Amino acid sequence: MALTSAQIITLSLQIAKAPNYTSQAGQILNSLLSDLCQRWDFDLAKKTFNFNFTPATVPIGNLNVQLASGPFILPVDYLRAKIGDVLYFPTGLGNFPLKLTPIDLEEFDGLVQQVGWQNFPVYWATDMSQAAPVLTTTGNTHATTTLDGLASVSGIAAGSGVAGPGIVPGTTVISVGASSVVLSRAATSSVTSGSFFFGIAPIAYAWPPVSGAYPAMVRYYSQMPDIVTPATSTTIPWFPNQEYLRKRIAAGVMEITGDDRRAVFLTDAENELRGYLQMKDDHGNRSSRVTMDRRRFGTQWSTLPKSKTFGY
């Protein structure tokens, strides 16, 4: 039977022989869960973001023109997406999905951006430079566009991204009240005292500039929300290897108390994690195919040698 966060913390504190460090142990648990999202690609932390390609609202880069390459605002908890997990459905092609090839932002900046030139997109680039956390706080949803009972609204502004239980990926804040916000999309469920994350969302670009408002979809690895009051919570952590969490929290508390056993428990925890990672997202039940970079192999016109002095 899976342990709750409160049970994991209780066991960890018994191991560390530090029963009064419940608050610190809860902070360590949330920190560990956050670090796991940032360091590893777990399908357990994947979400789906549905949106539409639409014309740009601001100029791109140093250009003084607006192009339909973006920017497209991503969910505030967006971390990254794998090759094959970004696709769109162009009208006129029987809604046949087309996949975008992820490229670095500096490569996107070197591509031709010409006014009046639009086509079906080929590449996808994300800009994480402006993404920034603003606030993590508790609140309540009601399966409506109202998120209320917020413990704090400090730093939240209209346009801020929001993520949390029941929040549709890509939702933003429309307006801010004394202890509530109005959301751009209705929550999918009613939640009491949930953990909600507010921040400035990353953005993405497509190239060539999009020739229509096509539906698009991104399956992305997300920053999972914190557990509210983990030392007393009945929530089961999203990360399933609870032996790792138990030993790693104990090692973290031992670091605070100066316990000489910390190095041993830290090693045990890392060994536990290593064993789990060897089988995570196991693909042994189906065949795999080696793929090559579409930018370097194939018959695309972009792979042909340049025949003009100007470069395109």
C-alpha positions as a printed Julia matrix, in Angstrom:
312×3 Matrix{Float64}:
   0.0    0.0     0.0
   1.31   3.43   -0.95
   2.31   5.69    1.91
   1.02   9.2     2.37
   3.43  12.11    2.63
   2.73  12.3     6.39
   3.6    8.6     6.84
   6.8    8.95    4.79
   7.89  11.93    6.88
   7.09  10.11   10.15
   9.22   7.14    9.13
  12.04   9.4     7.95
  12.11  11.29   11.23
  12.18   8.04   13.19
  15.21   6.95   11.17
  16.89  10.32   11.69
  15.96  10.3    15.4
  14.71  13.87   15.04
  10.94  13.84   15.78
  10.69  17.62   16.12
  11.84  18.4    12.57
   8.46  17.85   10.88
   8.39  21.25    9.15
  11.91  20.85    7.78
  11.16  17.29    6.61
   8.1   18.55    4.72
  10.18  21.22    3.01
  12.77  18.62    2.06
  10.07  16.36    0.58
   8.69  19.12   -1.66
  12.23  20.11   -2.65
  13.05  16.51   -3.63
   9.9   16.16   -5.72
  10.69  19.44   -7.47
  14.29  18.39   -8.18
  13.14  15.07   -9.65
  11.0   16.93  -12.19
  13.88  19.17  -13.18
  16.55  16.47  -13.43
  14.66  13.54  -14.99
  11.98  12.98  -17.63
   9.23  11.0   -15.9
   6.12  10.16  -17.88
   4.29  10.4   -14.55
   4.85  14.16  -14.71
   3.65  14.57  -18.31
   0.73  16.8   -19.23
  -1.02  17.73  -22.49
  -1.38  21.32  -23.68
  -3.89  22.02  -26.46
  -3.88  25.4   -28.21
  -4.21  27.03  -31.62
  -1.57  28.53  -33.85
  -2.59  32.18  -34.21
  -0.93  35.32  -35.59
   1.74  36.95  -33.44
   0.91  39.81  -31.09
   4.46  41.22  -30.78
   7.46  41.48  -33.11
   9.9   38.57  -33.12
  13.47  39.17  -32.01
  14.96  42.31  -33.5
  12.44  42.46  -36.36
  10.0   45.35  -36.57
   7.25  43.17  -37.99
   4.77  40.75  -36.53
   4.84  37.24  -37.95
   2.68  34.17  -37.35
   5.68  32.28  -35.95
   4.63  33.24  -32.43
   5.16  33.81  -29.63
   2.85  31.11  -28.29
   2.45  31.18  -24.51
   3.17  27.8   -22.91
   1.86  26.48  -19.57
   3.6   28.03  -16.57
   4.69  24.57  -15.35
   6.26  23.66  -18.72
   9.8   22.23  -18.49
  10.49  20.55  -21.85
   9.03  18.29  -24.56
  10.53  15.33  -26.4
  10.94  14.94  -30.13
   7.6   13.72  -31.48
   5.54  15.28  -28.7
   4.85  18.56  -30.53
   2.36  18.31  -33.39
  -0.43  20.19  -35.14
  -3.4   19.4   -37.36
  -3.52  21.51  -40.54
  -6.91  21.98  -42.13
  -7.22  20.78  -45.7
  -5.07  17.71  -45.05
  -7.81  15.63  -43.5
  -6.59  16.69  -40.03
  -3.52  14.54  -40.62
  -1.15  15.35  -37.73
   2.25  16.8   -38.57
   5.14  16.73  -36.1
   7.48  19.63  -35.44
  11.22  19.19  -35.03
  12.52  20.91  -31.86
  15.47  23.25  -32.47
  17.5   25.62  -30.29
  16.4   29.22  -30.07
  19.65  30.48  -31.6
  19.01  28.29  -34.65
  15.51  29.73  -34.93
  16.96  33.26  -34.8
  19.08  32.42  -37.87
  16.13  31.34  -40.01
  14.55  33.6   -42.64
  11.61  35.63  -41.3
  10.0   37.36  -44.26
   6.8   39.39  -44.19
   4.06  37.81  -46.28
   5.69  34.36  -46.29
   3.69  31.67  -44.53
   3.61  27.9   -44.81
   3.12  24.72  -42.82
   5.53  24.88  -39.83
   8.51  22.53  -39.66
  10.48  23.59  -36.56
   9.62  24.36  -32.94
  11.75  26.45  -30.55
  11.13  27.33  -26.91
  12.34  30.39  -25.02
  12.69  29.65  -21.3
  14.6   32.86  -20.54
  11.57  34.84  -19.41
   9.99  32.05  -17.35
  10.03  32.86  -13.65
   8.18  31.66  -10.54
   6.07  34.24   -8.7
   4.18  32.48   -5.9
   3.16  29.07   -4.57
   0.11  29.26   -2.32
  -3.05  27.41   -1.27
  -6.52  28.05   -2.62
  -9.86  26.59   -3.7
 -11.37  25.91   -7.12
 -15.07  25.42   -7.83
 -15.09  24.02  -11.38
 -15.51  27.64  -12.53
 -13.18  30.47  -13.51
 -12.86  31.55   -9.87
  -9.87  30.52   -7.75
 -10.43  31.86   -4.24
  -9.32  31.41   -0.65
  -5.75  32.23   -1.65
  -3.41  32.55    1.3
  -1.54  35.24   -0.67
  -1.81  37.1    -3.97
   1.58  38.79   -3.69
   3.19  39.24   -7.1
   0.23  37.85   -9.06
  -0.89  40.06  -11.97
  -3.19  39.81  -14.95
  -1.49  37.57  -17.5
   0.34  35.45  -14.92
   0.32  31.73  -15.63
  -1.23  29.37  -13.09
  -0.94  25.62  -12.53
  -2.34  23.25   -9.94
  -5.01  20.6    -9.31
  -7.93  20.99  -11.69
  -6.25  23.79  -13.66
  -6.21  23.32  -17.45
  -2.63  23.64  -18.81
  -2.13  27.07  -20.35
  -4.58  28.86  -18.02
  -3.71  32.47  -17.16
  -4.98  35.06  -14.68
  -7.55  37.56  -15.98
  -7.9   39.71  -12.84
  -6.75  39.71   -9.22
  -8.86  40.33   -6.09
  -8.07  40.56   -2.38
  -7.81  36.77   -1.97
  -8.96  35.44   -5.32
  -8.24  35.49   -9.04
 -10.35  35.08  -12.17
  -8.97  32.48  -14.57
  -8.99  32.4   -18.37
 -10.41  28.86  -18.3
 -12.73  27.12  -15.88
 -11.17  24.56  -13.56
 -12.06  20.94  -14.32
 -12.81  20.06  -10.68
 -13.53  21.54   -7.28
 -10.52  21.48   -4.95
 -10.24  22.7    -1.37
  -6.87  23.89   -0.03
  -4.97  22.81   -3.12
  -1.43  23.91   -3.99
  -1.32  26.44   -6.84
   1.71  27.84   -8.63
   1.77  31.26  -10.28
   4.51  32.59  -12.51
   5.63  34.03  -15.84
   5.22  31.36  -18.52
   7.8   30.38  -21.15
   7.02  30.95  -24.81
   7.49  29.02  -28.05
   7.95  29.78  -31.75
   7.21  27.84  -34.94
   8.91  28.14  -38.32
   8.02  28.84  -41.12
   5.35  31.34  -40.02
   2.03  29.55  -39.7
  -0.4   29.93  -42.61
  -3.54  29.31  -40.54
  -5.01  28.99  -37.05
  -4.33  25.27  -36.81
  -5.05  23.22  -33.66
  -1.81  22.17  -31.99
  -0.84  19.88  -29.11
   2.23  19.57  -26.89
   2.86  16.71  -24.49
   5.31  18.16  -22.01
   7.16  17.31  -18.83
   5.8   19.52  -16.07
   6.92  20.95  -12.75
   4.61  19.09  -10.38
   2.87  21.13   -7.64
   4.0   21.13   -4.01
   2.16  19.1    -1.39
   0.3   21.36    1.05
   1.47  20.83    4.66
   3.19  17.52    3.77
   3.9   16.61    7.41
   0.17  16.11    8.01
  -1.14  15.54    4.48
  -2.87  12.35    3.32
  -1.66  13.02   -0.23
   0.38  10.24   -1.83
   3.45  11.77   -3.55
   3.4   11.49   -7.33
   6.87   9.89   -7.37
   6.24   6.16   -6.76
   9.6    5.04   -5.31
   8.87   5.75   -1.69
  11.96   3.99   -0.38
  14.03   6.66   -2.09
  11.91   9.44   -0.59
  12.06   7.93    2.89
  15.85   7.5     2.9
  16.55  10.79    1.15
  14.4   12.81    3.56
  16.13  11.11    6.48
  19.52  12.04    5.01
  18.36  15.64    4.56
  17.28  15.89    8.2
  20.57  14.32    9.29
  22.4   17.08    7.44
  20.52  19.65    9.55
  21.15  17.85   12.84
  24.78  16.99   12.08
  24.18  13.24   12.17
  27.26  11.28   11.01
  25.04   8.68    9.33
  24.0   11.13    6.59
  26.55   9.94    4.01
  25.43   6.31    4.39
  21.74   7.1     3.97
  22.44   9.49    1.1
  24.29   6.7    -0.73
  21.47   4.23   -0.02
  18.92   6.69   -1.38
  20.92   7.32   -4.56
  21.28   3.56   -5.12
  17.53   3.21   -4.72
  16.92   5.96   -7.26
  19.44   4.47   -9.69
  17.62   1.13   -9.61
  14.3    2.82  -10.29
  15.69   4.87  -13.17
  16.9    1.71  -14.92
  13.3    0.59  -15.36
  11.44   3.9   -15.53
   9.27   4.35  -18.62
  10.23   0.8   -19.61
   9.77   0.19  -23.35
  10.55  -3.51  -23.22
   7.0   -4.47  -24.18
   7.26  -2.91  -27.66
   9.78  -2.39  -30.41
  11.8    0.79  -30.77
  13.01   2.55  -33.9
  16.15   4.59  -34.32
  15.38   7.92  -35.97
  17.61  10.49  -37.63
  17.48  14.26  -37.5
  15.05  15.42  -40.18
  17.16  18.54  -40.7
  20.17  16.5   -41.88
  18.59  13.52  -43.65
  15.86  13.27  -46.26
  14.8   15.18  -49.35
  13.67  18.48  -47.85
  14.48  21.54  -49.92
  16.24  23.07  -46.92
  19.0   20.44  -47.18
  19.93  21.47  -50.73
  23.09  23.58  -51.24
  22.58  27.33  -51.39
  22.59  28.73  -54.93
  22.29  32.42  -54.12
  24.84  34.74  -52.63
  22.4   36.25  -50.1
  21.87  32.92  -48.34
  18.28  32.04  -49.17
